[in-house]
Amino acid sequence: MSAVDDRIAETVKLSRPAQRALAEAGIVTFADLAGWLRKDVAALHGIGPKSFVELDPAMAARGLDYRAP
């Protein structure tokens, strides 16, 4: 079962730099990620287009989306 409090690093396959970027920004769970604008996540050093290939479907599976601008 997919839950909003699932830990991102334990759920989706991200590169080590992407994992570090999220952790350093305090984004640990999908609920944390939903509090961010997608463009702000994309601006984190270590997050690239491949990260969103994993993150976007995982967010949708949990009924979440990024914060609206």
LOLUM-664083 format. One record per residue (C-alpha): residue in three letters; x negated, y, z. Coordinates in steps of 0.02 Angstrom, whole numbers, padded with zeros to 5 digits, always signed. Layout:
REM LOLUM-664083
ALAXYZ
...
***
This chain:
REM LOLUM-664083
MET+00000+00000+00000
SER-00065+00172-00046
ALA-00055+00301+00090
VAL-00099+00485+00097
ASP-00217+00451+00242
ASP-00320+00324+00143
ARG-00504+00370+00144
ILE-00560+00420-00030
ALA-00733+00340-00018
GLU-00656+00172+00029
THR-00521+00178-00105
VAL-00591+00242-00270
LYS-00758+00215-00356
LEU-00850+00382-00360
SER-01033+00421-00388
ARG-01138+00452-00234
PRO-01154+00639-00276
ALA-00965+00652-00291
GLN-00940+00561-00126
ARG-01064+00678-00041
ALA-00984+00833-00117
LEU-00813+00785-00053
ALA-00878+00738+00119
GLU-00977+00899+00137
ALA-00821+00998+00092
GLY-00723+00905+00226
ILE-00619+00807+00101
VAL-00607+00633+00173
THR-00428+00577+00140
PHE-00308+00603-00004
ALA-00207+00717+00110
ASP-00363+00826+00128
LEU-00384+00828-00061
ALA-00203+00882-00087
GLY-00242+01041+00009
TRP-00365+01097-00125
LEU-00344+01177-00295
ARG-00404+01058-00431
LYS-00519+01193-00502
ASP-00600+01216-00331
VAL-00633+01030-00317
ALA-00705+01033-00494
ALA-00822+01174-00441
LEU-00903+01068-00305
HIS-01081+01018-00350
GLY-01075+00832-00387
ILE-00896+00826-00450
GLY-00879+00801-00636
PRO-00746+00746-00761
LYS-00774+00563-00720
SER-00726+00596-00540
PHE-00553+00651-00594
VAL-00530+00491-00695
GLU-00526+00405-00526
LEU-00452+00541-00416
ASP-00303+00596-00521
PRO-00218+00424-00537
ALA-00254+00386-00354
MET-00171+00550-00303
ALA-00020+00513-00413
ALA-00004+00337-00340
ARG+00015+00419-00170
GLY+00142+00546-00230
LEU+00018+00687-00209
ASP-00048+00825-00318
TYR-00177+00962-00295
ARG-00121+01124-00214
ALA-00034+01240-00336
PRO-00123+01405-00375
***
